[in-house]
């Protein structure tokens, strides 16, 4: 006797909110499997979502999962007999379900109901079973997240255990919002000032709704990112702002009275720079060009290079960099920085200043780069940075996780100011 053929019962429509979870899965896949930036992957991953709130939810789920990925995976592995492959859809679905419950406050029934449609067959049963096991066991995430092991090892070797601990604490939650002010008279939201012309705002839900936004007297900029332009002080002539977009340092320099030429090769990022200039009513010449091909019409009194880098210093806001910035990418970025620095040094007038900065926590993109430049170009010498944040005995600035922790922390930055000899 033959067994009856079993047909799969058709499912009803997906529960409300499933589209956002499906987009979150696409985002995690783009970052972890394809090495894309989370922000760059967002438009494609959320194309099928009609509403803005659901797009924001997809981004929030993916970003929080990346903040907590090692701990989420440890929970999943504790409840499976055989370890799921890193790229298994069941693992991705469980990450999304668990992070909602354990970190974002989503009720368990809603989290699992909106995740199960992402998987089929056996994996669907597996996801349901593992999730139920962990919920019954009152699973929890540690207060201090675990950094990806390879990142922790690299940073411990470079900076020590205290820095790694500071980084783990820093990634636990999105950072506060920092604003740079055009001058002392502008309308700005209430907050804490860490430096002149700076305000730190807590719990800012919507930037355009903050006091003074329409007046254009301030712009969003992490306090560490404001340090490179601060080293140049009040305007004293012409300045080239290289790799300038989206323009925070351009706005600082223009507000300080410099005659600014802002150069960047990204059309979309330059569009944001132009929008920022328009909103703040500040003036700068904007040039779309690759600085490895472009030549200025004349040397400048100062050059500021916000060099392309691995961006590991902004991991608090962009946790995806911890998974994308592998050693090969860091080495590639360091070589590009070396070429830009060597080329731009020729555009500084005798006696002028050259500021080199990266939002990186890698020595190859900071300290090692600066030492190599000084050894290769005897025209320049380090000019010690007189700053209350991050100043080092060597004369440059290095901000690290753990600094300003009681005030909400800061991004990781390296900044060096060089002075060209007058001869």
Helices and strands as residue ranges (DSSP letters): H 18-32, H 38-45, H 52-67, H 69-78, H 89-102, H 108-116, H 121-136, H 149-159, H 161-170, E 177-181, E 198-201, G 207-209, E 218-220, H 227-230, E 238-242, H 248-255, E 259-264, H 267-280, E 285-288, E 300-306, G 312-314, H 321-324, H 327-344, G 345-347, E 348-358, G 363-365, H 367-376, E 380-382, E 397-399, G 405-407, E 413-420
